[in-house]
Amino acid sequence: ATLLFGADFRNIGLRLPIIEVGDLFISFARLMAFCVALLGMVGLWLFLKRTYVGTAIRAIAQDREIMVLMGVDPKRVYVITSALGGGLAGLASALL
């Protein structure tokens, strides 16, 4: 990527406002990143609490051996969990 794009820092020139609340200055970009991260956290919580796959993830985390007896495919759950972790890492890097 360095050979393709070079090592010079480039800015796209987008300036977002700074919100002032009393003596506190909050960057709009940080506020927006916080809101998106909060939405991601609520979405993950809803996914883990309301879906069958989320229930399977939580159950495997508690007792791996019993979940195989209950008919849950642990390999499938591991793949979904890895994909979910990769997606959250991608969201975090995009917000950074």
N, C-alpha and C positions, 0 to 999 in steps of 0.2 A: 504494500500500500504506500510505503514511503517513496519507493521508486516511481510509482504511478502518479501520486499526488504531490510529492515533495514534502519537505520538512518545515516549510514556513507556515506560521499560524495565520489563518484567514478567518475573518468574521463575516457573517452574512449581512451585518449592518442593521439588524433588527433591534430596536430599542423599545423595551417595555417600560411602562411607568413604574414609579416607586410610590407605594401607598404609605401615607403618614398618619399614624394613629397616636396622637399625643406626642410623646417623645420617642416613639417607636417607629422606625422606618422599615417597611417590609417590601422586598422586591416582588413585583407581580409575577415574575418567572418562578420564584421560590414558592409563592402562594399557589400558583397553578400546579406546580409539581407536587406540593403537599396534597392538594385536592385530588389529583389523579392517583397518587399513592393510597390515599384514604379510600377512594372508590375501588381500587384493586384489592385492598385488604377486605373490604365489605363483600366484594364479589367472591373472593376466596372463601371467606367464612360461610357465605350462603351456599357455595358449591359444596363445601365439606359437610354442611349440616342438612341440606335439602335434597341431595342427589344420592342415588344408589352407589355410584362410584365413590363419592365422598364418604359415605358410610363404610364402604369396603376399605378405603384408605385408613380411616380411623380405627376400624376393627383390626386390620393387619398390624397397625402400630401397637395395638394392645396385646394381641396374642396371635402370632404367626401360624403356629401349628394347628390351632382350632379352625382358623378360617378356611384352610384347605378342606377340612371335613364339612364345612358349611356350603361348599360349592363355589367358592370364590377362587378365580385363577390368579395366583399371586404374581405371575410373570406379567400378565396384562396390567395389573394394578401398579407394578413397579415401572412399567413403561409410561403409563399415564402420569404417575407421580414425577418421573424424571422430566417428562415434557412440561408438566406444570411448573416445576422448578426452573427449567430453562426459560419458559415464558416469563416468569416473575423476574428472573435475572435480566432478561431482555428489557422488560419494563423499567427496572431500576436503572439500567445503563442509559436508556433513552431519556429518563427523567434527569439523570445526572448531567 
